[in-house]
Amino acid sequence: MTYRLTEQANFRIEIEGSLAPEVVVRERQQIVRSIRSRARLPGFRSGKAPESMIRARFAEDIETELKDHLSELVWREVMDGETELQPLTMPELHDVGFTEDGSFRMTARLEVRPSFDLPDLGGASLPEISLEVADAETNLELERLAEQQAVWVPVEEGRAADGMLVEADLTGTMEGAAEEPYEESDARFVLGSEAVPPEVSEALQGAAVGETRQASRTFPDDDEKADRAGKTVTYTVVVKGLKRKEIPGIDDGLAKGVGLESLDDLRRRVGEALTRRKRAERRDRWRRALLDYLETGIDLNQLPGSLVQNAVSESVNRYAYQMAIQGLGPADGNFKWQELAAKAEPSARQHVADNLVLEQLATVWGTPVPEAEVEAFIAAEAAQLGIPPAEHKANLVAEEKLESIRHAARITSVVDEMIRRAGGEVE
């Protein structure tokens, strides 16, 4: 047997292979005998029909099976001889057939996993990133915490203003709409927030409990929802209640509200959390900087198409899932699949390149899967689910999710080693 490999763009290869006439004769004979052993023809016992009759009766089946079998022989020989070849796709067969001298020839095309010529990490430099937590950062975090602990207090005699929580019955009537007006009882919204149409916020300024206000909003002609483009909706709002947000002071009371003894304890705890966050952010920035350094010679437009397409599909599907959670779907007209795919492609290509580089480093360095960390992760998830770790692990195996967890843990170890080799600190 002989074969030839030709490299093509985007890590595709073409394989041209052939088998000698004597191999074709031998394999054809074996197929004929196999069909003869199980064929039932009138006038003959099973396995006793003449081979000439078998060849004539099953000629098409014999040729189809022979081509498949010979193609497999060529492919097996290629894989045995090209031990570093890592196919990403199944071979696409072309020009499969026999020559005048009786030999077999075939052409196959497929994508293979790239092997990049990566620079040495000793030449990389890590950006200086401080882990120091400034007082201003701590104060800002305390303000956010106080905001989270805020309560809404009813306004007895005041009037509506931005920042107040409005409780109201809401009706919306669309111009020229055939369906019934939209109605919502006991709606709750914060006046002046982005979620509230500005026309509604403006109309409700100064409103008292019990008042009814109206507001109109005209949608642009190029609105993303075609059924309302250029139309005007009129809102009727009956104010049923007003509440004002009261934010607690940043003092010992705030600390006690989250289970600590004093403001000093709270400041220390916030500082520790900010330090952990800064370490995580530093690691992410170092990871990106080192991958950019390693990928200097890699053309993101020349990557295996199957991997890029898979990454794009995953990105679009995640977006679709997030939209579905919000109660939106393809029927709402918000899903322009081709546009979404086009927007997702650049980041998908970056994602593919990063994974290929990290997986190559894992192979070159012989990085093992940190099984102890995998077990700890499984145990933590099992605790959240309230089931034994062994049961959760068995479920992950059954759902074919365990290997993805092990892969992610291995890649995390590779990133840690990459940072160490560049002179960075890893905890």
C-alpha positions as a LaTeX table, in Angstrom:
\begin{tabular}{lrrr}
\hline
Residue & $x$ (\AA) & $y$ (\AA) & $z$ (\AA) \\
\hline
Met1 & 0.00 & 0.00 & 0.00 \\
Thr2 & 1.13 & 3.57 & $-0.65$ \\
Tyr3 & $-0.29$ & 6.90 & 0.55 \\
Arg4 & 0.55 & 10.58 & 0.42 \\
Leu5 & $-0.48$ & 13.39 & 2.79 \\
Thr6 & $-0.92$ & 16.94 & 1.53 \\
Glu7 & $-1.44$ & 19.84 & 3.94 \\
Gln8 & $-4.18$ & 22.33 & 3.08 \\
Ala9 & $-5.49$ & 25.56 & 4.67 \\
Asn10 & $-7.13$ & 25.65 & 8.10 \\
Phe11 & $-5.36$ & 22.47 & 9.21 \\
Arg12 & $-7.04$ & 20.25 & 6.67 \\
Ile13 & $-5.10$ & 17.45 & 5.03 \\
Glu14 & $-5.70$ & 15.40 & 1.93 \\
Ile15 & $-4.80$ & 11.71 & 1.89 \\
Glu16 & $-4.29$ & 9.92 & $-1.40$ \\
Gly17 & $-3.96$ & 6.16 & $-0.92$ \\
Ser18 & $-3.85$ & 3.08 & $-3.10$ \\
Leu19 & $-3.80$ & $-0.72$ & $-2.73$ \\
Ala20 & $-2.18$ & $-3.16$ & $-5.13$ \\
Pro21 & $-4.34$ & $-5.36$ & $-7.43$ \\
Glu22 & $-3.50$ & $-8.51$ & $-5.48$ \\
Val23 & $-4.83$ & $-6.94$ & $-2.29$ \\
Val24 & $-8.04$ & $-6.02$ & $-4.08$ \\
Val25 & $-8.43$ & $-9.57$ & $-5.41$ \\
Arg26 & $-7.84$ & $-11.08$ & $-1.97$ \\
Glu27 & $-10.27$ & $-8.79$ & $-0.16$ \\
Arg28 & $-12.93$ & $-9.19$ & $-2.85$ \\
Gln29 & $-12.65$ & $-12.94$ & $-2.57$ \\
Gln30 & $-13.12$ & $-12.79$ & 1.21 \\
Ile31 & $-16.25$ & $-10.67$ & 0.79 \\
Val32 & $-17.67$ & $-13.05$ & $-1.81$ \\
Arg33 & $-17.07$ & $-16.00$ & 0.50 \\
Ser34 & $-18.68$ & $-14.17$ & 3.40 \\
Ile35 & $-21.80$ & $-13.36$ & 1.35 \\
Arg36 & $-21.89$ & $-16.92$ & $-0.01$ \\
Ser37 & $-21.82$ & $-18.39$ & 3.50 \\
Arg38 & $-25.02$ & $-16.61$ & 4.48 \\
Ala39 & $-26.82$ & $-16.29$ & 1.12 \\
Arg40 & $-29.98$ & $-18.29$ & 0.49 \\
Leu41 & $-30.64$ & $-18.84$ & $-3.21$ \\
Pro42 & $-33.40$ & $-21.01$ & $-4.73$ \\
Gly43 & $-32.17$ & $-24.54$ & $-5.49$ \\
Phe44 & $-29.10$ & $-24.34$ & $-3.24$ \\
Arg45 & $-28.47$ & $-25.03$ & 0.40 \\
Ser46 & $-27.12$ & $-22.15$ & 2.47 \\
Gly47 & $-23.47$ & $-21.60$ & 1.60 \\
Lys48 & $-23.50$ & $-23.96$ & $-1.39$ \\
Ala49 & $-24.36$ & $-21.60$ & $-4.26$ \\
Pro50 & $-21.59$ & $-21.25$ & $-6.91$ \\
Glu51 & $-19.31$ & $-18.24$ & $-6.45$ \\
Ser52 & $-20.03$ & $-17.14$ & $-10.01$ \\
Met53 & $-23.72$ & $-16.90$ & $-9.15$ \\
Ile54 & $-22.92$ & $-14.99$ & $-5.94$ \\
Arg55 & $-20.75$ & $-12.55$ & $-7.87$ \\
Ala56 & $-23.49$ & $-11.98$ & $-10.45$ \\
Arg57 & $-26.42$ & $-11.81$ & $-8.01$ \\
Phe58 & $-24.73$ & $-9.58$ & $-5.44$ \\
Ala59 & $-22.38$ & $-7.61$ & $-7.68$ \\
Glu60 & $-23.49$ & $-4.18$ & $-6.42$ \\
Asp61 & $-23.41$ & $-5.21$ & $-2.76$ \\
Ile62 & $-19.95$ & $-6.75$ & $-3.24$ \\
Glu63 & $-18.52$ & $-3.61$ & $-4.82$ \\
Thr64 & $-20.02$ & $-1.31$ & $-2.16$ \\
Glu65 & $-18.74$ & $-3.44$ & 0.71 \\
Leu66 & $-15.36$ & $-3.84$ & $-0.99$ \\
Lys67 & $-14.87$ & $-0.08$ & $-1.40$ \\
Asp68 & $-15.82$ & 0.53 & 2.23 \\
His69 & $-13.50$ & $-2.22$ & 3.43 \\
Leu70 & $-10.54$ & $-1.11$ & 1.30 \\
Ser71 & $-11.03$ & 2.51 & 2.36 \\
Glu72 & $-10.89$ & 1.36 & 5.97 \\
Leu73 & $-7.67$ & $-0.57$ & 5.26 \\
Val74 & $-6.06$ & 2.54 & 3.79 \\
Trp75 & $-7.23$ & 4.70 & 6.72 \\
Arg76 & $-5.96$ & 2.16 & 9.26 \\
Glu77 & $-2.57$ & 2.05 & 7.55 \\
Val78 & $-2.35$ & 5.86 & 7.58 \\
Met79 & $-3.18$ & 6.02 & 11.29 \\
Asp80 & $-0.61$ & 3.32 & 12.07 \\
Gly81 & 2.06 & 5.18 & 10.11 \\
Glu82 & 1.19 & 8.73 & 11.20 \\
Thr83 & 1.13 & 8.32 & 14.97 \\
Glu84 & 1.13 & 12.08 & 15.64 \\
Leu85 & $-1.89$ & 12.69 & 13.42 \\
Gln86 & $-4.92$ & 13.69 & 15.53 \\
Pro87 & $-8.09$ & 13.80 & 13.40 \\
Leu88 & $-10.80$ & 16.27 & 14.39 \\
Thr89 & $-13.32$ & 15.14 & 11.79 \\
Met90 & $-14.18$ & 11.92 & 10.02 \\
Pro91 & $-12.55$ & 11.54 & 6.58 \\
Glu92 & $-14.58$ & 12.82 & 3.65 \\
Leu93 & $-14.03$ & 10.30 & 0.88 \\
His94 & $-13.59$ & 11.38 & $-2.75$ \\
Asp95 & $-12.58$ & 9.61 & $-5.97$ \\
Val96 & $-13.03$ & 6.14 & $-4.52$ \\
Gly97 & $-12.68$ & 3.41 & $-7.16$ \\
Phe98 & $-10.50$ & 1.05 & $-9.17$ \\
Thr99 & $-7.92$ & 1.71 & $-11.86$ \\
Glu100 & $-7.50$ & $-0.15$ & $-15.14$ \\
Asp101 & $-4.85$ & $-2.47$ & $-13.66$ \\
Gly102 & $-7.23$ & $-3.52$ & $-10.86$ \\
Ser103 & $-5.66$ & $-1.51$ & $-8.04$ \\
Phe104 & $-7.77$ & 0.52 & $-5.59$ \\
Arg105 & $-7.37$ & 4.24 & $-5.07$ \\
Met106 & $-9.07$ & 6.79 & $-2.86$ \\
Thr107 & $-8.79$ & 10.39 & $-1.72$ \\
Ala108 & $-9.88$ & 11.56 & 1.74 \\
Arg109 & $-9.96$ & 15.02 & 3.31 \\
Leu110 & $-10.23$ & 15.80 & 7.01 \\
Glu111 & $-9.32$ & 18.30 & 9.70 \\
Val112 & $-6.52$ & 17.56 & 12.15 \\
Arg113 & $-5.54$ & 19.04 & 15.48 \\
Pro114 & $-2.91$ & 21.76 & 15.01 \\
Ser115 & 0.55 & 21.59 & 16.52 \\
Phe116 & 1.89 & 25.11 & 17.01 \\
Asp117 & 5.50 & 26.25 & 17.26 \\
Leu118 & 5.18 & 28.09 & 20.56 \\
Pro119 & 7.80 & 30.51 & 21.95 \\
Asp120 & 9.53 & 29.81 & 25.25 \\
Leu121 & 7.75 & 31.31 & 28.25 \\
Gly122 & 11.08 & 32.54 & 29.58 \\
Gly123 & 10.78 & 35.44 & 27.16 \\
Ala124 & 7.36 & 36.50 & 28.41 \\
Ser125 & 6.73 & 39.35 & 30.81 \\
Leu126 & 3.85 & 39.63 & 33.24 \\
Pro127 & 2.14 & 42.99 & 33.77 \\
Glu128 & 2.62 & 44.53 & 37.20 \\
Ile129 & $-0.65$ & 44.28 & 39.08 \\
Ser130 & $-0.96$ & 45.51 & 42.66 \\
Leu131 & $-2.90$ & 43.52 & 45.23 \\
Glu132 & $-3.08$ & 46.44 & 47.65 \\
Val133 & $-6.61$ & 47.35 & 48.72 \\
Ala134 & $-7.12$ & 51.10 & 49.05 \\
Asp135 & $-9.42$ & 52.61 & 51.67 \\
Ala136 & $-11.54$ & 54.06 & 48.86 \\
Glu137 & $-12.15$ & 50.56 & 47.47 \\
Thr138 & $-13.18$ & 49.26 & 50.86 \\
Asn139 & $-15.50$ & 52.23 & 51.41 \\
Leu140 & $-17.13$ & 51.68 & 48.01 \\
Glu141 & $-17.73$ & 48.02 & 48.82 \\
Leu142 & $-19.24$ & 48.98 & 52.18 \\
Glu143 & $-21.57$ & 51.39 & 50.39 \\
Arg144 & $-22.66$ & 48.59 & 48.07 \\
Leu145 & $-23.27$ & 46.33 & 51.03 \\
Ala146 & $-25.34$ & 49.03 & 52.73 \\
Glu147 & $-27.32$ & 49.42 & 49.50 \\
Gln148 & $-28.04$ & 45.69 & 49.54 \\
Gln149 & $-29.33$ & 45.97 & 53.12 \\
Ala150 & $-31.66$ & 48.85 & 52.26 \\
Val151 & $-35.39$ & 48.58 & 53.03 \\
Trp152 & $-38.39$ & 50.20 & 51.33 \\
Val153 & $-40.47$ & 52.35 & 53.65 \\
Pro154 & $-44.03$ & 53.45 & 52.73 \\
Val155 & $-44.49$ & 57.15 & 51.92 \\
Glu156 & $-47.68$ & 58.28 & 53.57 \\
Glu157 & $-48.15$ & 61.82 & 52.27 \\
Gly158 & $-45.29$ & 62.40 & 49.84 \\
Arg159 & $-45.38$ & 62.53 & 46.06 \\
Ala160 & $-43.63$ & 60.41 & 43.45 \\
Ala161 & $-40.05$ & 61.26 & 42.55 \\
Asp162 & $-37.12$ & 59.48 & 40.91 \\
Gly163 & $-35.75$ & 56.69 & 43.08 \\
Met164 & $-39.09$ & 55.84 & 44.66 \\
Leu165 & $-40.72$ & 52.44 & 44.34 \\
Val166 & $-44.11$ & 52.83 & 42.68 \\
Glu167 & $-46.86$ & 50.25 & 43.17 \\
Ala168 & $-49.53$ & 50.67 & 40.51 \\
Asp169 & $-52.11$ & 49.14 & 38.21 \\
Leu170 & $-50.90$ & 49.54 & 34.65 \\
Thr171 & $-52.73$ & 49.47 & 31.31 \\
Gly172 & $-51.08$ & 49.82 & 27.91 \\
Thr173 & $-53.02$ & 50.41 & 24.69 \\
Met174 & $-51.19$ & 50.11 & 21.36 \\
Glu175 & $-52.27$ & 52.29 & 18.47 \\
Gly176 & $-54.11$ & 50.26 & 15.83 \\
Ala177 & $-53.73$ & 46.98 & 17.76 \\
Ala178 & $-56.49$ & 44.41 & 17.36 \\
Glu179 & $-55.78$ & 42.59 & 20.61 \\
Glu180 & $-56.99$ & 43.61 & 24.07 \\
Pro181 & $-54.98$ & 46.26 & 25.97 \\
Tyr182 & $-52.08$ & 45.04 & 28.07 \\
Glu183 & $-52.95$ & 45.06 & 31.77 \\
Glu184 & $-50.84$ & 44.44 & 34.86 \\
Ser185 & $-52.15$ & 44.70 & 38.39 \\
Asp186 & $-49.88$ & 45.53 & 41.32 \\
Ala187 & $-46.93$ & 46.38 & 39.09 \\
Arg188 & $-43.79$ & 47.48 & 40.97 \\
Phe189 & $-41.06$ & 49.63 & 39.43 \\
Val190 & $-38.48$ & 52.21 & 40.49 \\
Leu191 & $-39.21$ & 55.60 & 39.02 \\
Gly192 & $-36.39$ & 56.93 & 36.85 \\
Ser193 & $-34.69$ & 53.54 & 36.40 \\
Glu194 & $-33.61$ & 52.25 & 33.00 \\
Ala195 & $-36.34$ & 49.61 & 33.09 \\
Val196 & $-39.06$ & 52.28 & 33.05 \\
Pro197 & $-39.87$ & 54.19 & 29.82 \\
Pro198 & $-38.74$ & 57.80 & 30.34 \\
Glu199 & $-42.18$ & 59.04 & 29.25 \\
Val200 & $-43.76$ & 57.11 & 32.15 \\
Ser201 & $-41.21$ & 58.39 & 34.67 \\
Glu202 & $-41.83$ & 61.96 & 33.54 \\
Ala203 & $-45.61$ & 61.61 & 33.69 \\
Leu204 & $-45.54$ & 60.23 & 37.25 \\
Gln205 & $-43.39$ & 62.99 & 38.73 \\
Gly206 & $-45.30$ & 64.54 & 41.67 \\
Ala207 & $-48.12$ & 61.98 & 41.57 \\
Ala208 & $-49.78$ & 61.10 & 44.89 \\
Val209 & $-51.26$ & 57.77 & 45.96 \\
Gly210 & $-54.68$ & 57.37 & 44.33 \\
Glu211 & $-53.89$ & 59.55 & 41.31 \\
Thr212 & $-54.14$ & 58.36 & 37.70 \\
Arg213 & $-51.59$ & 59.56 & 35.16 \\
Gln214 & $-51.18$ & 58.89 & 31.44 \\
Ala215 & $-48.10$ & 58.77 & 29.23 \\
Ser216 & $-47.55$ & 58.10 & 25.53 \\
Arg217 & $-44.52$ & 56.57 & 23.89 \\
Thr218 & $-43.86$ & 56.29 & 20.13 \\
Phe219 & $-41.51$ & 53.54 & 19.04 \\
Pro220 & $-38.93$ & 54.26 & 16.32 \\
Asp221 & $-39.63$ & 53.15 & 12.76 \\
Asp222 & $-36.66$ & 50.77 & 12.92 \\
Asp223 & $-37.59$ & 49.22 & 16.27 \\
Glu224 & $-36.26$ & 45.68 & 16.76 \\
Lys225 & $-39.84$ & 44.43 & 17.12 \\
Ala226 & $-41.52$ & 44.95 & 13.77 \\
Asp227 & $-45.08$ & 44.71 & 15.16 \\
Arg228 & $-44.65$ & 47.92 & 17.18 \\
Ala229 & $-42.28$ & 49.91 & 14.93 \\
Gly230 & $-43.56$ & 53.45 & 14.39 \\
Lys231 & $-46.60$ & 52.91 & 16.61 \\
Thr232 & $-47.65$ & 54.77 & 19.76 \\
Val233 & $-48.58$ & 53.12 & 23.03 \\
Thr234 & $-50.57$ & 54.94 & 25.71 \\
Tyr235 & $-49.98$ & 53.96 & 29.33 \\
Thr236 & $-52.57$ & 54.56 & 32.05 \\
Val237 & $-51.07$ & 54.29 & 35.53 \\
Val238 & $-53.10$ & 54.21 & 38.75 \\
Val239 & $-50.74$ & 54.87 & 41.65 \\
Lys240 & $-51.59$ & 52.57 & 44.58 \\
Gly241 & $-48.51$ & 53.06 & 46.76 \\
Leu242 & $-45.17$ & 54.84 & 47.08 \\
Lys243 & $-42.09$ & 53.70 & 48.96 \\
Arg244 & $-38.77$ & 55.37 & 49.67 \\
Lys245 & $-35.50$ & 53.45 & 50.02 \\
Glu246 & $-33.77$ & 53.77 & 53.38 \\
Ile247 & $-30.10$ & 52.78 & 53.36 \\
Pro248 & $-28.51$ & 51.86 & 56.72 \\
Gly249 & $-25.49$ & 53.76 & 57.94 \\
Ile250 & $-22.02$ & 52.29 & 57.62 \\
Asp251 & $-21.49$ & 51.48 & 61.28 \\
Asp252 & $-21.57$ & 48.62 & 63.79 \\
Gly253 & $-25.27$ & 48.14 & 63.04 \\
Leu254 & $-24.46$ & 47.28 & 59.43 \\
Ala255 & $-21.86$ & 44.77 & 60.62 \\
Lys256 & $-24.31$ & 43.13 & 63.00 \\
Gly257 & $-26.83$ & 42.89 & 60.17 \\
Val258 & $-24.47$ & 40.53 & 58.34 \\
Gly259 & $-23.48$ & 38.51 & 61.40 \\
Leu260 & $-20.32$ & 40.33 & 62.54 \\
Glu261 & $-19.55$ & 42.12 & 65.79 \\
Ser262 & $-18.25$ & 45.50 & 64.68 \\
Leu263 & $-17.51$ & 47.76 & 61.72 \\
Asp264 & $-13.79$ & 46.95 & 62.13 \\
Asp265 & $-14.59$ & 43.26 & 61.68 \\
Leu266 & $-16.64$ & 44.10 & 58.62 \\
Arg267 & $-13.91$ & 46.27 & 57.10 \\
Arg268 & $-11.37$ & 43.48 & 57.63 \\
Arg269 & $-13.66$ & 40.90 & 56.06 \\
Val270 & $-14.36$ & 43.16 & 53.09 \\
Gly271 & $-10.62$ & 43.78 & 52.67 \\
Glu272 & $-9.93$ & 40.04 & 52.57 \\
Ala273 & $-12.65$ & 39.52 & 49.98 \\
Leu274 & $-11.27$ & 42.34 & 47.83 \\
Thr275 & $-7.78$ & 40.85 & 48.04 \\
Arg276 & $-9.09$ & 37.49 & 46.85 \\
Arg277 & $-10.90$ & 39.24 & 44.01 \\
Lys278 & $-7.73$ & 41.09 & 43.03 \\
Arg279 & $-5.75$ & 37.84 & 43.02 \\
Ala280 & $-8.33$ & 36.24 & 40.75 \\
Glu281 & $-8.33$ & 39.26 & 38.45 \\
Arg282 & $-4.52$ & 39.26 & 38.37 \\
Arg283 & $-4.48$ & 35.59 & 37.45 \\
Asp284 & $-6.98$ & 36.22 & 34.63 \\
Arg285 & $-4.91$ & 39.12 & 33.28 \\
Trp286 & $-1.70$ & 37.11 & 33.50 \\
Arg287 & $-3.38$ & 34.21 & 31.71 \\
Arg288 & $-4.51$ & 36.51 & 28.90 \\
Ala289 & $-1.10$ & 38.18 & 28.62 \\
Leu290 & 0.73 & 34.85 & 28.40 \\
Leu291 & $-1.70$ & 33.40 & 25.89 \\
Asp292 & $-1.35$ & 36.53 & 23.74 \\
Tyr293 & 2.43 & 36.06 & 23.90 \\
Leu294 & 2.21 & 32.37 & 22.97 \\
Glu295 & $-0.27$ & 33.04 & 20.16 \\
Thr296 & 1.78 & 35.78 & 18.48 \\
Gly297 & 2.49 & 33.58 & 15.46 \\
Ile298 & $-1.00$ & 32.04 & 15.24 \\
Asp299 & $-3.45$ & 33.33 & 12.63 \\
Leu300 & $-6.90$ & 33.20 & 14.22 \\
Asn301 & $-8.42$ & 33.12 & 10.74 \\
Gln302 & $-6.57$ & 29.87 & 10.01 \\
Leu303 & $-8.03$ & 27.49 & 12.58 \\
Pro304 & $-9.92$ & 24.19 & 12.16 \\
Gly305 & $-13.37$ & 25.12 & 10.90 \\
Ser306 & $-15.16$ & 22.41 & 12.88 \\
Leu307 & $-13.80$ & 23.72 & 16.19 \\
Val308 & $-14.70$ & 27.31 & 15.33 \\
Gln309 & $-18.21$ & 26.34 & 14.26 \\
Asn310 & $-18.75$ & 24.37 & 17.47 \\
Ala311 & $-17.58$ & 27.33 & 19.56 \\
Val312 & $-19.87$ & 29.72 & 17.65 \\
Ser313 & $-22.84$ & 27.38 & 18.10 \\
Glu314 & $-22.19$ & 27.10 & 21.85 \\
Ser315 & $-22.03$ & 30.89 & 22.16 \\
Val316 & $-25.27$ & 31.44 & 20.23 \\
Asn317 & $-27.01$ & 28.67 & 22.18 \\
Arg318 & $-25.97$ & 30.27 & 25.48 \\
Tyr319 & $-27.44$ & 33.56 & 24.29 \\
Ala320 & $-30.64$ & 31.81 & 23.24 \\
Tyr321 & $-30.86$ & 30.16 & 26.66 \\
Gln322 & $-30.45$ & 33.50 & 28.43 \\
Met323 & $-33.17$ & 35.01 & 26.26 \\
Ala324 & $-35.44$ & 32.06 & 26.99 \\
Ile325 & $-35.01$ & 32.65 & 30.72 \\
Gln326 & $-36.34$ & 36.17 & 30.13 \\
Gly327 & $-39.36$ & 34.70 & 28.38 \\
Leu328 & $-38.15$ & 35.56 & 24.89 \\
Gly329 & $-37.66$ & 33.17 & 22.01 \\
Pro330 & $-37.31$ & 32.90 & 18.23 \\
Ala331 & $-41.00$ & 33.76 & 17.79 \\
Asp332 & $-40.41$ & 37.16 & 19.38 \\
Gly333 & $-38.29$ & 38.24 & 16.41 \\
Asn334 & $-35.21$ & 38.88 & 18.56 \\
Phe335 & $-33.22$ & 35.95 & 17.18 \\
Lys336 & $-31.27$ & 36.89 & 14.08 \\
Trp337 & $-29.16$ & 33.77 & 14.01 \\
Gln338 & $-26.74$ & 34.77 & 11.26 \\
Glu339 & $-26.05$ & 38.14 & 12.85 \\
Leu340 & $-25.56$ & 36.53 & 16.25 \\
Ala341 & $-23.17$ & 33.96 & 14.77 \\
Ala342 & $-21.18$ & 36.66 & 12.98 \\
Lys343 & $-20.82$ & 38.66 & 16.20 \\
Ala344 & $-19.82$ & 35.56 & 18.15 \\
Glu345 & $-17.19$ & 34.35 & 15.70 \\
Pro346 & $-14.20$ & 36.57 & 16.73 \\
Ser347 & $-14.43$ & 35.59 & 20.40 \\
Ala348 & $-15.12$ & 31.98 & 19.38 \\
Arg349 & $-11.90$ & 31.92 & 17.35 \\
Gln350 & $-9.98$ & 33.32 & 20.31 \\
His351 & $-11.52$ & 30.67 & 22.56 \\
Val352 & $-10.51$ & 27.89 & 20.15 \\
Ala353 & $-6.94$ & 29.17 & 19.89 \\
Asp354 & $-6.63$ & 29.42 & 23.69 \\
Asn355 & $-7.89$ & 25.87 & 24.20 \\
Leu356 & $-5.60$ & 24.44 & 21.53 \\
Val357 & $-2.54$ & 26.14 & 23.01 \\
Leu358 & $-3.34$ & 25.10 & 26.58 \\
Glu359 & $-4.06$ & 21.52 & 25.54 \\
Gln360 & $-0.79$ & 21.39 & 23.61 \\
Leu361 & 1.10 & 22.62 & 26.68 \\
Ala362 & $-0.67$ & 20.00 & 28.80 \\
Thr363 & 0.59 & 17.30 & 26.44 \\
Val364 & 4.13 & 18.67 & 26.14 \\
Trp365 & 4.48 & 19.15 & 29.90 \\
Gly366 & 2.73 & 15.90 & 30.75 \\
Thr367 & 0.37 & 17.75 & 33.10 \\
Pro368 & $-1.76$ & 15.23 & 35.00 \\
Val369 & $-5.37$ & 15.71 & 36.01 \\
Pro370 & $-5.39$ & 16.94 & 39.65 \\
Glu371 & $-7.70$ & 14.20 & 40.86 \\
Ala372 & $-7.76$ & 15.52 & 44.44 \\
Glu373 & $-9.12$ & 18.86 & 43.21 \\
Val374 & $-11.67$ & 17.10 & 41.04 \\
Glu375 & $-12.88$ & 15.08 & 44.01 \\
Ala376 & $-13.07$ & 18.22 & 46.15 \\
Phe377 & $-15.13$ & 19.96 & 43.46 \\
Ile378 & $-17.50$ & 16.99 & 43.22 \\
Ala379 & $-17.84$ & 16.86 & 47.01 \\
Ala380 & $-18.66$ & 20.59 & 47.15 \\
Glu381 & $-21.32$ & 20.22 & 44.45 \\
Ala382 & $-22.75$ & 17.16 & 46.19 \\
Ala383 & $-23.03$ & 19.10 & 49.45 \\
Gln384 & $-25.00$ & 21.84 & 47.67 \\
Leu385 & $-27.30$ & 19.21 & 46.17 \\
Gly386 & $-27.66$ & 17.36 & 49.46 \\
Ile387 & $-26.52$ & 13.99 & 48.11 \\
Pro388 & $-23.48$ & 11.76 & 48.83 \\
Pro389 & $-20.36$ & 12.55 & 46.74 \\
Ala390 & $-20.24$ & 9.01 & 45.33 \\
Glu391 & $-23.81$ & 9.34 & 44.07 \\
His392 & $-23.11$ & 12.73 & 42.50 \\
Lys393 & $-20.00$ & 11.36 & 40.80 \\
Ala394 & $-21.96$ & 8.42 & 39.41 \\
Asn395 & $-24.55$ & 10.86 & 38.07 \\
Leu396 & $-21.82$ & 12.92 & 36.38 \\
Val397 & $-20.45$ & 9.77 & 34.74 \\
Ala398 & $-23.92$ & 8.77 & 33.54 \\
Glu399 & $-24.51$ & 12.28 & 32.14 \\
Glu400 & $-21.05$ & 12.24 & 30.48 \\
Lys401 & $-20.01$ & 15.37 & 32.39 \\
Leu402 & $-17.17$ & 14.00 & 34.52 \\
Glu403 & $-14.55$ & 14.15 & 31.77 \\
Ser404 & $-15.29$ & 17.82 & 31.08 \\
Ile405 & $-14.72$ & 18.55 & 34.78 \\
Arg406 & $-11.44$ & 16.61 & 34.74 \\
His407 & $-10.38$ & 18.44 & 31.57 \\
Ala408 & $-11.16$ & 21.84 & 33.10 \\
Ala409 & $-9.15$ & 20.95 & 36.21 \\
Arg410 & $-6.19$ & 19.89 & 34.08 \\
Ile411 & $-6.30$ & 23.12 & 32.06 \\
Thr412 & $-6.39$ & 25.10 & 35.32 \\
Ser413 & $-3.18$ & 23.32 & 36.36 \\
Val414 & $-1.63$ & 24.19 & 33.00 \\
Val415 & $-2.44$ & 27.88 & 33.49 \\
Asp416 & $-0.84$ & 27.76 & 36.95 \\
Glu417 & 2.30 & 26.16 & 35.52 \\
Met418 & 2.37 & 28.68 & 32.68 \\
Ile419 & 2.33 & 31.55 & 35.19 \\
Arg420 & 5.07 & 29.92 & 37.28 \\
Arg421 & 7.33 & 29.49 & 34.25 \\
Ala422 & 6.87 & 33.17 & 33.44 \\
Gly423 & 7.95 & 34.11 & 36.97 \\
Gly424 & 4.53 & 34.75 & 38.46 \\
Glu425 & 3.11 & 33.78 & 41.85 \\
Val426 & 0.46 & 31.09 & 42.10 \\
Glu427 & $-1.41$ & 30.25 & 45.28 \\
\hline
\end{tabular}
